[in-house]
């Protein structure tokens, strides 16, 4: 029962673990192009890795890590071979049903760890439905707990896909999967700052990646280092552990209570 993974447990072990902790982490990723230098499973691997590292770093009783959902909403990368995409409807329904199922077994707090920005709308929709139907605390972290801190560690503007950040994080934990000799910089610049991904005033908008970057890169992977990656992982793990520990100590009623 030392494992944090639900899939490693027998049903009697799961019963015992679920009696001790009511918080679960659900990693959701994607299988999609990440430029000519990073593997297709970057988002899926990283979401699972983050969930595992966060759970392992927590105090006992540690949160339960649910099995990874590897596929995401990646239609915008489909011009690049190897990308596998599911519809927003399919992803949101899968996450909703997983959430409803674990709620029936006693989970009262669910954190969806999103490894791919394109999943955001579908996952937020699913989280709303889980909260509506199961009445449990449900949240989605697509990097919001750490984006501000990570921005201070990197130098590339509009670095949102297969650039300095993602290449650094892969270098830190899977250096053998990075082909740095094929890394190319492609920093997008748009006609208005309201479309910039790194702008604090940007709107949400959608487009196919190939129209923006022929290589699939949006950022500058040539500035990536394993040391930057380790710093980024440390920030993401530390901040999520802090959130989990706060939520573990509170009942659902206490989470929703406010002081004025």
Secondary structure, DSSP 8 states (H G I E B T S, - for coil): ----BGGGS-HHHHHHHHHH--EEEEEE--B--BTTTB-TTHHHHHHHHHHHHHHHHS-SS--EEEEEE--B--GGGTTSTT-BB--HHHHHHHHHHHHHHHHHTT--EEEEEES-GGGHHHHHHHHHHHHHHH--EEEEESSTTTHHHHHTT---TT--BSSHHHHHHHHHH-GGG--GGG--EE----SSGGG-TT-TT-------HHHH-TTS-BEEGGG--HHHHHHHHHHHHHHHHHHHHHHHTS-HHHHH----
